[in-house]
Amino acid sequence: MFKTLTDTTSLLGECPVWCERTERLFWTDIPGCELRALDLTSGEVQRWSLPESLGSFALTANEDVLLMGLASCLGYYQLTTGRFSKIAATPGAPGTRINDGRCDRMGNFVFSTMDAAEHVQTTGRFHRLNAATLETETLDLPEVAIPNSICFSPDGSTLYYADSLLGCISCCDYPSLENQRVFTTVDGQGAPDGSCIDAQGFLWNAEWGGSRVVRYTPDGKVDHVIYSPCVQTTCPVLAGPGYATLYSTSALIGLNKPTNSDGALIKAEAIVADGLPEERFSGRLN
């Protein structure tokens, strides 16, 4: 069972990323336009205010620099100074913003776009920021309304992704994008939100509206379910020493009667498998 970790709540907490070098767990409050980090040693939560919403981000070789996917552009953000260096504008249709994203096993940043006003329409796409050229490309995957669940198998040969509106998680061969197929269909009231992969190649998915995080086998069968005090769990991560603790972000946005847990960062001990180090964006730094 999950328990609430901090009293720092988010309207829409997303993209938890563990930095093993600094022992900090980062996440974003998207509509709050804020980056946050929990120092597991001290328990302190750091906060960085941003000029626009932060959909997703990635670690880099420099512990003080993150690759950020802000609403309108991608760029490098220096944590100590707050300096942002733009790399590329957000690709795709006008009126879209960056949402979920994660680095592939080669250090490229695979990310998604969706309607910035969050109208339910399929104007979103999946894209990739090439680490070698720092140029964006749109992936030959279907258009989506609410893109989520981007993660990669341990060997990098499978890409997982979802349109939360469809209630299923898809996957394909990577980087060819061939053999696009349904990985699993959510069985319950929730919709698939963010995902991560553990060291055994099993996929952990947070269910928006389902009050749980579910572990799936590599062939898409339910293996383990951990129930959450939060109605809207948003994205899990295996973090901390040995990547042995399961954390998840959550959201309170849209809830008529949120509890003290909704919007909190939560964690669960005694997990069945350890996680993997987060891939870092391998593009050249300014």
Disulfide bonds with the S-S distance in Angstrom:
none
